[in-house]
Amino acid sequence: MSKNSVGRDLVLTCFGESHGLCIGAVIDGCPAGLPLTPRDIQTELNKRNPGFTFLSTTRREEDQVEILSGVFNGFTTGAPICLIVKNQDVEPEAYEKIKCKPRPGHADYTAYIKYGGFNDYRGGGQFSGRITVSYVMAGAIAKKLLNMINVEVLAHTVQIGKVKVTKNVSFIDIQKNVYKNAVRCAVPESAALMEKEILKVSEEKDSVGGIIEGIAINVPAGLGEPLFDSLDSEIAKLMFNIPAVKGVEFGVGFKAASLRGSENNDAYTVKEGKIFSLTNNAGGILGGISTGMPIILRVAFKPTSSIFKKQKTVDLTKMEETEIEVMGRHDPCIVPRAVPVVESCLALVIADHAIRAGIIPHVLRVKN
């Protein structure tokens, strides 16, 4: 399988660069008979754009999706689905002066070494956050597939910088509030503080990171293919392919290291003929297999690497130390834009495993 592809039965292949012609996705293995329109994809893409505010980059991309193949008369055909979004507001000249000066925190240096200097350095090329447009387009299809088996996937911001959500948040709160504010937080009071935190670091020509929580409900028990295609490992793998992700934890995560077994174990009970656990410290996955409880994970994002402060770097042509001032247009915090990306990645893996398990068939309906 290509190194730019992920999934086994539902396969996503990504292509495009930040300042190239387009960002694209090829989704292979989508069952035939799924109703699909550009609007279905566009609705999810619009979530990735937090609006033109002081909290986001001044780059203005409408991200209008085009479906090139795999859909006929409003239904998927079973053939590969090719989706593209054209890059319109590009400024490649902003990177000409610094193309030999790797930006701290970015993949400029590692890509230069890996590809012998032939990599596209404009805005990071394929290593830019723009590539997540592909994830969201594919995620829109995965969400529609999961909707057929009553699985719902959501995400929300739980921390930006030092501002944390401290109250318990219900699934209804997430459904109701997340896309009503620019930081994608389910708690309005916390959202206001997060916005202030981003504004503060932006005024100081700096950036800030944060944490996103992803949740999937009604996931059937038994999904996952141990040992090495286990559900949590495949979810984590895709999450780590979101630019700027530095950590992933499930359930209580690292807190489990300080608990006793009697505190961490999820005891079982029977309710209406079905087995549930009284707690969900495991985050809905045990032994790499879904338990039937909600899948809960948190994803940590580092601060945006592009900042407007002078930083130390090297000149790759002269092999000497120098300084760099990164210009261009950048989000002071990428967390709000990443919330639908986390949703999409979680949906993609679950949908792939649901197809593997036969819970989602390869043909969804028979045409009369």
C-alpha positions as CSV (number, residue, x, y, z in Angstrom):
1,M,0.0,0.0,0.0
2,S,1.1,3.5,-0.7
3,K,2.7,5.4,2.2
4,N,0.1,8.2,1.4
5,S,-2.8,5.8,2.0
6,V,-4.4,4.5,5.2
7,G,-7.1,1.9,5.9
8,R,-7.7,-1.6,4.7
9,D,-11.3,-1.9,3.3
10,L,-12.0,1.8,3.4
11,V,-8.8,3.3,2.0
12,L,-8.0,7.0,2.0
13,T,-5.2,8.3,-0.3
14,C,-4.2,11.9,0.1
15,F,-2.5,14.2,-2.5
16,G,-1.7,17.9,-3.0
17,E,0.4,20.6,-1.3
18,S,-0.3,23.8,0.7
19,H,0.4,26.1,-2.2
20,G,0.0,23.7,-5.1
21,L,-3.0,23.4,-7.4
22,C,-5.3,21.6,-5.0
23,I,-5.8,19.3,-2.1
24,G,-7.3,15.9,-2.9
25,A,-8.6,12.7,-1.6
26,V,-9.3,9.3,-3.2
27,I,-11.6,7.1,-1.1
28,D,-11.5,3.5,-2.3
29,G,-13.7,0.7,-0.9
30,C,-16.8,2.9,-0.1
31,P,-19.8,0.7,-0.5
32,A,-22.1,1.2,-3.5
33,G,-25.5,2.8,-2.9
34,L,-24.6,5.5,-0.4
35,P,-26.5,8.7,-1.1
36,L,-23.8,11.4,-1.6
37,T,-23.8,14.9,-2.8
38,P,-21.2,17.8,-2.8
39,R,-23.3,19.3,0.0
40,D,-22.6,16.4,2.2
41,I,-18.9,17.0,1.9
42,Q,-19.2,20.8,2.0
43,T,-21.0,20.7,5.3
44,E,-18.1,19.0,7.0
45,L,-15.5,21.2,5.2
46,N,-17.2,24.3,6.5
47,K,-16.7,23.1,10.0
48,R,-13.0,23.2,9.5
49,N,-13.1,27.0,8.8
50,P,-13.6,28.8,12.1
51,G,-14.5,32.0,10.3
52,F,-12.5,35.1,9.5
53,T,-11.7,36.4,12.9
54,F,-8.7,37.5,14.9
55,L,-8.4,33.8,16.0
56,S,-7.5,32.5,12.6
57,T,-5.2,33.0,9.7
58,T,-5.9,35.7,7.1
59,R,-5.6,33.1,4.3
60,R,-9.0,33.0,2.7
61,E,-9.8,29.6,1.3
62,E,-13.4,28.8,0.5
63,D,-12.6,25.1,0.2
64,Q,-15.3,24.3,-2.4
65,V,-15.4,20.6,-3.0
66,E,-15.6,19.0,-6.4
67,I,-16.5,15.3,-6.9
68,L,-14.6,13.9,-9.9
69,S,-15.5,10.2,-9.8
70,G,-17.3,7.5,-7.9
71,V,-20.7,9.1,-7.7
72,F,-23.5,8.7,-10.3
73,N,-27.1,9.9,-10.1
74,G,-26.5,10.9,-6.4
75,F,-25.2,7.5,-5.2
76,T,-21.8,6.0,-4.8
77,T,-21.0,3.4,-7.4
78,G,-18.4,1.3,-5.6
79,A,-15.6,2.8,-7.7
80,P,-12.9,5.1,-6.2
81,I,-14.3,8.4,-5.1
82,C,-12.0,11.3,-6.1
83,L,-12.6,14.7,-4.3
84,I,-10.6,17.9,-4.7
85,V,-10.5,21.4,-3.3
86,K,-8.6,23.9,-5.3
87,N,-6.1,26.2,-3.5
88,Q,-7.0,29.8,-4.4
89,D,-5.5,32.2,-1.9
90,V,-1.8,31.2,-2.3
91,E,1.3,33.3,-1.6
92,P,4.3,31.1,-2.6
93,E,6.6,34.1,-2.8
94,A,6.4,34.4,1.0
95,Y,8.6,31.3,1.2
96,E,11.2,32.1,-1.4
97,K,13.4,34.1,1.0
98,I,13.4,31.4,3.6
99,K,13.5,28.3,1.5
100,C,17.1,27.5,2.7
101,K,16.3,28.4,6.3
102,P,14.3,25.7,8.0
103,R,11.6,27.1,10.2
104,P,11.8,25.8,13.8
105,G,9.1,23.4,14.7
106,H,8.2,22.6,11.1
107,A,9.2,19.6,9.0
108,D,11.3,21.8,6.6
109,Y,14.7,20.3,7.6
110,T,13.5,16.7,7.9
111,A,11.7,16.9,4.5
112,Y,14.8,18.5,3.0
113,I,17.0,15.6,4.2
114,K,14.4,13.0,3.3
115,Y,13.8,14.1,-0.3
116,G,17.2,15.6,-1.1
117,G,16.0,19.1,-1.3
118,F,13.3,18.4,-4.0
119,N,10.5,18.8,-1.5
120,D,7.9,21.5,-2.0
121,Y,8.9,24.1,0.6
122,R,6.0,26.5,0.0
123,G,4.0,26.5,3.2
124,G,5.4,23.1,4.1
125,G,4.1,21.4,1.0
126,Q,2.4,18.1,1.9
127,F,3.4,18.6,5.6
128,S,1.1,21.6,5.9
129,G,-2.1,21.6,7.9
130,R,-3.9,22.1,4.5
131,I,-3.6,18.3,4.0
132,T,-6.3,17.8,6.6
133,V,-8.8,19.0,4.0
134,S,-8.4,15.5,2.6
135,Y,-9.1,13.9,6.0
136,V,-12.3,16.0,6.4
137,M,-13.6,15.2,2.9
138,A,-13.1,11.5,3.6
139,G,-14.5,11.8,7.1
140,A,-17.7,13.2,5.6
141,I,-18.2,9.9,3.8
142,A,-17.2,7.9,6.8
143,K,-19.8,9.7,8.9
144,K,-22.6,9.0,6.4
145,L,-21.6,5.3,6.5
146,L,-21.6,5.2,10.3
147,N,-25.0,7.0,10.4
148,M,-26.5,3.9,8.8
149,I,-25.5,1.8,11.9
150,N,-26.4,4.6,14.3
151,V,-22.8,5.5,15.3
152,E,-22.2,9.2,15.9
153,V,-18.8,10.8,16.2
154,L,-18.1,14.2,17.7
155,A,-15.2,16.2,19.1
156,H,-14.7,19.4,21.1
157,T,-12.0,21.6,22.5
158,V,-11.2,20.9,26.2
159,Q,-8.1,23.0,26.6
160,I,-6.3,25.9,24.9
161,G,-3.1,26.9,26.5
162,K,-3.7,27.0,30.3
163,V,-7.5,27.4,29.9
164,K,-9.2,24.1,30.6
165,V,-12.8,22.9,30.6
166,T,-13.3,21.8,34.2
167,K,-16.9,20.8,34.3
168,N,-18.4,17.5,33.0
169,V,-19.7,17.9,29.5
170,S,-22.6,15.8,28.1
171,F,-22.8,14.5,24.6
172,I,-25.9,16.8,24.1
173,D,-23.7,19.8,25.2
174,I,-21.2,18.9,22.5
175,Q,-23.9,18.5,19.8
176,K,-25.5,21.8,20.8
177,N,-22.6,24.2,21.5
178,V,-19.4,23.2,19.7
179,Y,-20.0,24.9,16.4
180,K,-21.6,28.0,17.9
181,N,-18.2,29.5,18.9
182,A,-14.9,30.1,17.1
183,V,-12.9,27.8,19.4
184,R,-15.2,24.8,19.1
185,C,-15.7,24.4,22.8
186,A,-18.9,22.9,24.3
187,V,-18.9,25.2,27.4
188,P,-19.6,28.8,26.5
189,E,-17.9,30.3,29.5
190,S,-14.7,28.3,28.8
191,A,-14.9,29.3,25.1
192,A,-14.8,33.0,26.0
193,L,-11.7,32.5,28.1
194,M,-10.0,30.4,25.4
195,E,-10.7,33.2,22.9
196,K,-8.9,35.6,25.2
197,E,-6.0,33.3,25.6
198,I,-5.5,33.1,21.8
199,L,-5.9,36.8,21.4
200,K,-3.2,37.4,24.1
201,V,-0.6,35.2,22.5
202,S,-1.4,36.6,19.1
203,E,-0.7,40.1,20.3
204,E,2.6,38.9,21.7
205,K,3.5,37.4,18.2
206,D,3.3,33.9,19.6
207,S,1.1,30.9,19.5
208,V,-0.6,28.3,21.7
209,G,-1.6,24.7,21.6
210,G,-4.4,22.7,23.3
211,I,-6.3,19.4,23.6
212,I,-9.3,18.0,21.7
213,E,-11.5,15.2,23.0
214,G,-13.1,12.9,20.5
215,I,-16.1,10.7,21.2
216,A,-17.9,8.0,19.3
217,I,-21.2,6.6,20.7
218,N,-23.1,3.4,19.8
219,V,-20.0,1.7,18.5
220,P,-20.8,-2.0,18.4
221,A,-18.6,-4.3,20.5
222,G,-16.1,-6.4,18.7
223,L,-14.5,-4.0,16.2
224,G,-10.7,-4.2,15.9
225,E,-8.1,-6.7,14.5
226,P,-5.4,-7.6,17.1
227,L,-2.5,-7.7,17.2
228,F,-1.3,-4.9,14.9
229,D,-4.6,-3.7,13.4
230,S,-6.1,-3.1,16.9
231,L,-8.7,-0.4,17.0
232,D,-6.9,1.9,19.4
233,S,-3.6,1.6,17.6
234,E,-5.1,2.4,14.2
235,I,-7.0,5.4,15.7
236,A,-3.8,6.6,17.3
237,K,-1.9,6.2,14.0
238,L,-4.3,8.4,12.1
239,M,-4.4,11.0,14.9
240,F,-0.6,11.2,14.8
241,N,-0.8,12.0,11.1
242,I,-2.7,15.2,11.9
243,P,0.0,17.9,11.7
244,A,1.0,19.2,15.2
245,V,-0.3,16.2,17.2
246,K,2.1,15.2,19.9
247,G,0.0,13.0,22.2
248,V,-3.0,10.6,22.2
249,E,-4.7,9.0,25.2
250,F,-7.8,6.8,25.6
251,G,-10.2,6.8,28.5
252,V,-8.4,8.0,31.6
253,G,-5.1,7.8,29.7
254,F,-1.9,8.6,31.5
255,K,-3.9,9.0,34.8
256,A,-4.2,5.2,34.8
257,A,-0.5,5.1,35.8
258,S,-1.4,6.6,39.2
259,L,-4.5,4.4,39.9
260,R,-4.9,1.0,41.5
261,G,-6.4,-1.9,39.6
262,S,-9.5,-1.7,41.7
263,E,-9.9,1.9,40.7
264,N,-9.1,1.6,37.0
265,N,-11.0,-1.6,36.1
266,D,-14.4,-1.2,34.6
267,A,-16.8,-3.6,36.3
268,Y,-19.6,-5.2,34.2
269,T,-23.3,-5.3,34.6
270,V,-26.3,-6.5,32.5
271,K,-29.1,-4.1,31.5
272,E,-32.0,-5.1,29.4
273,G,-30.2,-8.1,28.1
274,K,-27.1,-6.2,27.1
275,I,-23.7,-6.0,28.8
276,F,-22.3,-2.6,29.9
277,S,-19.5,-1.5,32.2
278,L,-20.3,0.7,35.2
279,T,-17.4,3.0,34.3
280,N,-15.5,3.6,31.1
281,N,-11.9,4.2,32.2
282,A,-10.8,2.1,29.2
283,G,-12.3,4.6,26.8
284,G,-14.4,2.0,25.0
285,I,-11.5,-0.3,23.9
286,L,-9.9,-3.3,25.6
287,G,-7.3,-5.6,24.0
288,G,-7.6,-3.4,20.8
289,I,-11.3,-4.3,20.5
290,S,-14.3,-2.1,21.0
291,T,-16.3,-2.8,24.2
292,G,-19.6,-1.3,23.1
293,M,-19.1,1.6,25.5
294,P,-18.4,5.1,24.0
295,I,-14.9,5.5,22.5
296,I,-13.3,8.4,24.2
297,L,-9.9,9.8,23.4
298,R,-7.9,13.1,23.8
299,V,-5.5,14.5,21.3
300,A,-2.8,17.0,22.3
301,F,-1.7,19.7,19.8
302,K,1.5,21.6,20.1
303,P,1.5,25.4,19.6
304,T,1.5,26.6,15.9
305,S,5.2,26.4,14.8
306,S,5.0,29.6,12.7
307,I,5.3,32.6,14.9
308,F,6.2,36.2,14.2
309,K,9.1,36.4,16.6
310,K,12.8,36.1,15.4
311,Q,14.1,32.6,15.9
312,K,17.5,30.9,15.5
313,T,18.0,28.6,12.6
314,V,20.7,27.7,10.0
315,D,21.3,28.5,6.4
316,L,21.4,25.1,4.6
317,T,23.4,26.5,1.6
318,K,26.1,28.2,3.7
319,M,26.0,25.8,6.6
320,E,26.1,28.5,9.2
321,E,23.8,29.9,12.0
322,T,21.4,32.6,11.2
323,E,18.0,34.0,12.2
324,I,14.6,33.7,10.7
325,E,11.4,35.8,10.7
326,V,8.5,33.8,9.5
327,M,6.1,35.9,7.5
328,G,3.1,34.4,5.7
329,R,-0.4,33.8,7.3
330,H,-0.9,31.5,10.2
331,D,-3.3,30.5,12.9
332,P,-2.1,31.6,16.3
333,C,-3.8,28.4,17.5
334,I,-4.7,25.5,15.2
335,V,-6.9,23.6,17.7
336,P,-10.3,25.1,16.6
337,R,-9.6,24.2,13.0
338,A,-8.6,20.6,14.1
339,V,-11.8,19.7,15.9
340,P,-13.6,18.4,12.7
341,V,-10.3,16.8,11.7
342,V,-10.3,14.7,14.8
343,E,-13.9,13.8,14.2
344,S,-13.1,12.7,10.6
345,C,-10.1,10.6,11.6
346,L,-12.0,8.8,14.3
347,A,-15.0,8.2,11.9
348,L,-12.7,6.9,9.2
349,V,-11.1,4.2,11.3
350,I,-14.4,3.1,12.9
351,A,-16.0,2.9,9.4
352,D,-13.1,0.9,8.0
353,H,-13.4,-1.6,10.8
354,A,-17.2,-1.8,10.5
355,I,-16.8,-2.7,6.9
356,R,-14.1,-5.3,7.8
357,A,-16.5,-6.9,10.3
358,G,-19.4,-7.0,7.8
359,I,-21.5,-4.7,9.9
360,I,-21.5,-2.2,7.0
361,P,-22.1,-4.3,3.7
362,H,-20.3,-3.6,0.4
363,V,-23.6,-2.8,-1.3
364,L,-26.0,-0.7,0.8
365,R,-29.1,-1.1,-1.3
366,V,-30.2,-2.9,-4.5
367,K,-31.3,-0.6,-7.3
368,N,-34.8,-1.3,-8.6
